[in-house]
Amino acid sequence: AVEHPYKYLLQSVKTVGGSKEMAQYAWNFINDSLKTSLCLQYKPQVVGCAVLELTASVMKVKIPGPPERPKCWFEEEPYFVRHDQVE
């Protein structure tokens, strides 16, 4: 059984104050990722966080993080995802 990253994505969008457009764009990336083995290689929260970071980069949206905050949003509760995993 594979847990999909959709719930983590929606939770992440709320965490960073993202728009519906951002959520839809990221949702599309997750749909595309299911054609690969990512969901077998990484935990769903890692995929959800990485997809949101990718979406922010493509949309040129700044997500709060260093230096404004001590840590990136995905390194904190409830995700606890490392920076190298997102990369």
Contacts in CASP RR format, 6 or more apart in sequence:
PFRMAT RR
TARGET T0000
AUTHOR 0000-0000-0000
METHOD contacts of the structure
MODEL  1
AVEHPYKYLLQSVKTVGGSKEMAQYAWNFINDSLKTSLCLQYKPQVVGCA
VLELTASVMKVKIPGPPERPKCWFEEEPYFVRHDQVE
2 39 0 8 1.000
2 40 0 8 1.000
3 44 0 8 1.000
4 30 0 8 1.000
4 34 0 8 1.000
4 39 0 8 1.000
4 44 0 8 1.000
5 30 0 8 1.000
5 33 0 8 1.000
5 39 0 8 1.000
5 44 0 8 1.000
5 45 0 8 1.000
5 46 0 8 1.000
5 47 0 8 1.000
5 48 0 8 1.000
5 51 0 8 1.000
6 27 0 8 1.000
6 30 0 8 1.000
7 44 0 8 1.000
8 44 0 8 1.000
8 45 0 8 1.000
8 47 0 8 1.000
8 48 0 8 1.000
8 49 0 8 1.000
8 79 0 8 1.000
9 23 0 8 1.000
9 26 0 8 1.000
9 27 0 8 1.000
9 30 0 8 1.000
9 48 0 8 1.000
9 51 0 8 1.000
9 52 0 8 1.000
10 23 0 8 1.000
11 78 0 8 1.000
12 48 0 8 1.000
12 49 0 8 1.000
12 52 0 8 1.000
12 73 0 8 1.000
12 74 0 8 1.000
12 79 0 8 1.000
13 22 0 8 1.000
13 23 0 8 1.000
13 26 0 8 1.000
13 52 0 8 1.000
15 73 0 8 1.000
16 52 0 8 1.000
16 56 0 8 1.000
16 63 0 8 1.000
16 64 0 8 1.000
16 73 0 8 1.000
18 61 0 8 1.000
21 59 0 8 1.000
22 52 0 8 1.000
22 55 0 8 1.000
22 56 0 8 1.000
22 59 0 8 1.000
22 61 0 8 1.000
25 55 0 8 1.000
25 58 0 8 1.000
25 59 0 8 1.000
26 48 0 8 1.000
26 51 0 8 1.000
26 52 0 8 1.000
26 54 0 8 1.000
26 55 0 8 1.000
29 51 0 8 1.000
29 54 0 8 1.000
29 55 0 8 1.000
30 47 0 8 1.000
30 48 0 8 1.000
30 51 0 8 1.000
33 39 0 8 1.000
33 47 0 8 1.000
33 51 0 8 1.000
38 47 0 8 1.000
39 47 0 8 1.000
42 50 0 8 1.000
42 85 0 8 1.000
45 78 0 8 1.000
45 79 0 8 1.000
45 80 0 8 1.000
45 81 0 8 1.000
46 81 0 8 1.000
46 85 0 8 1.000
46 86 0 8 1.000
49 74 0 8 1.000
49 79 0 8 1.000
49 81 0 8 1.000
49 85 0 8 1.000
49 86 0 8 1.000
50 81 0 8 1.000
50 85 0 8 1.000
50 86 0 8 1.000
50 87 0 8 1.000
52 63 0 8 1.000
52 74 0 8 1.000
53 63 0 8 1.000
53 74 0 8 1.000
53 86 0 8 1.000
55 61 0 8 1.000
56 62 0 8 1.000
56 63 0 8 1.000
63 73 0 8 1.000
64 73 0 8 1.000
65 71 0 8 1.000
65 72 0 8 1.000
65 73 0 8 1.000
66 72 0 8 1.000
72 83 0 8 1.000
72 86 0 8 1.000
73 79 0 8 1.000
74 81 0 8 1.000
74 86 0 8 1.000
75 81 0 8 1.000
75 82 0 8 1.000
75 83 0 8 1.000
END
